[in-house]
Amino acid sequence: MVKTISEQRRKDLDEAIELYLSAYQKKDFVNDDFVEYAGYYRITNEPFSKFLAKANFSDTTKTLSVLSSGDQVFEMVRKGIKKIDTFDINRMTEYFALGFKKRAIECLTYEQFLSLNKYDRIVTKHNNENLEIEKYVIENMEEEYKWFWQELIASLKGEGFNVSVFHFVIDYLYLTKFHYSRNPYMADKEKYKELQQKLLKAKITFQQADIKELPKKFQQYDLIYLSNILEYHEDIFEKSGFPPEEAIKLLKKIYNKMLNNYGEIILTDLMNWFYPEFCGEKLFKENHELIIDGSDRGYILKKKK
Ligand SMILES: C[S@@+](CC[C@H](N)C(=O)[O-])C[C@H]1O[C@@H](n2cnc3c(N)ncnc32)[C@H](O)[C@@H]1O
């Protein structure tokens, strides 16, 4: 059944394209500003599967995760979680990860998917080897995402190069074996096939939100995955006049209000500045269990009643 796009959604997408193009024209996309319209990660840069392996969840676990490249969320689906709410400050993550990448995994073979990911901005400008595969994915997307990508790509066609969905990725993450090994579904064909089946049945929602808005915009969860957003405290908190103490307060609020009893919060890729202060708080000493400590830049805290 073809789902048509509502008038409101079409308006939102129109606006998104306009805003994105104006952001695109102003900068070079090698930088990674975390704003509403920006380049996006093509693949995770975190060893998240190691953390997920220690977390406790089942297929009914109510889960909230940052979206980013989508890889954390895809791994949660592969591990059996059926419904995941996601957020990101960058709206483009929805169009890329849930629009393009999810569909690509669903409808491409493992080899095609890996080949698609070999995109290189410079080479692809002169070579369209993968553009046919990409076009096939776009044509098979949900109507609204298809419309979005076709419009965005058409708007840039006159620029004199081959426009690809990957043209807008943050530059520095070129794919290496190292990145594959962190991403189970890319490292192993059987896991890719497992993910394909499970993605077709999964329900993943997206809401654009700054981490500061989470308690206002979302309800309670059993599992909250915050990736390494808080690591960017200087950008998120200090530059916007939101000092580290506010970051602690925010995390405390997320922990107290948004995490169900016995729920778990995963904080990864946090260097040392944050956790000692967070854990130093009496409240947390008393009511959490540390499932993973920070010795490898990540923490899992389980909330006790
Ligand atoms: C911090 S980045 C780093 C990449 C991440 N380690 C991964 O493997 O995907 C992850 C995502 O966090 C998002 N992000 C950054 N600051 C944010 C904020 N204040 N609120 C919500 N999302 C934010 C970015 O847009 C990006 O998609």
The ligand as an SDF file (V2000), in Angstrom:
LIG
                    3D

 27 29  0  0  0  0  0  0  0  0999 V2000
   27.5750   13.4700   19.1720 C   0  0  0  0  0  0  0  0  0  0  0  0
   27.4950   12.8440   17.5100 S   0  0  0  0  0  0  0  0  0  0  0  0
   28.8060   11.6890   17.3730 C   0  0  0  0  0  0  0  0  0  0  0  0
   28.5630   10.4110   16.6010 C   0  0  0  0  0  0  0  0  0  0  0  0
   28.2040    9.2350   17.4980 C   0  0  0  0  0  0  0  0  0  0  0  0
   29.2970    8.8940   18.3870 N   0  0  0  0  0  0  0  0  0  0  0  0
   27.8270    8.0210   16.6570 C   0  0  0  0  0  0  0  0  0  0  0  0
   28.5050    7.0120   16.7120 O   0  0  0  0  0  0  0  0  0  0  0  0
   26.8460    8.1070   15.9260 O   0  0  0  0  0  0  0  0  0  0  0  0
   26.0430   11.9290   17.5340 C   0  0  0  0  0  0  0  0  0  0  0  0
   24.7860   12.6520   17.1700 C   0  0  0  0  0  0  0  0  0  0  0  0
   24.4260   13.4860   18.2560 O   0  0  0  0  0  0  0  0  0  0  0  0
   23.6780   14.5500   17.7270 C   0  0  0  0  0  0  0  0  0  0  0  0
   23.7050   15.6530   18.6900 N   0  0  0  0  0  0  0  0  0  0  0  0
   24.7550   16.4540   18.9840 C   0  0  0  0  0  0  0  0  0  0  0  0
   24.3910   17.3710   19.8940 N   0  0  0  0  0  0  0  0  0  0  0  0
   23.0930   17.1390   20.1940 C   0  0  0  0  0  0  0  0  0  0  0  0
   22.1670   17.7510   21.0660 C   0  0  0  0  0  0  0  0  0  0  0  0
   22.4750   18.8080   21.7910 N   0  0  0  0  0  0  0  0  0  0  0  0
   20.9240   17.2330   21.1480 N   0  0  0  0  0  0  0  0  0  0  0  0
   20.5570   16.1860   20.3740 C   0  0  0  0  0  0  0  0  0  0  0  0
   21.3940   15.5670   19.5270 N   0  0  0  0  0  0  0  0  0  0  0  0
   22.6510   16.0410   19.4150 C   0  0  0  0  0  0  0  0  0  0  0  0
   24.3580   14.8880   16.4210 C   0  0  0  0  0  0  0  0  0  0  0  0
   23.4860   15.5900   15.5380 O   0  0  0  0  0  0  0  0  0  0  0  0
   24.7740   13.5250   15.9040 C   0  0  0  0  0  0  0  0  0  0  0  0
   23.8380   13.0090   15.0050 O   0  0  0  0  0  0  0  0  0  0  0  0
  1  2  1  0
  2  3  1  0
  2 10  1  0
  3  4  1  0
  4  5  1  0
  5  6  1  0
  5  7  1  0
  7  8  2  0
  7  9  1  0
 10 11  1  0
 11 12  1  0
 11 26  1  0
 12 13  1  0
 13 14  1  0
 13 24  1  0
 14 15  1  0
 14 23  1  0
 15 16  2  0
 16 17  1  0
 17 18  1  0
 17 23  2  0
 18 19  1  0
 18 20  2  0
 20 21  1  0
 21 22  2  0
 22 23  1  0
 24 25  1  0
 24 26  1  0
 26 27  1  0
M  CHG  2   2   1   9  -1
M  END
$$$$
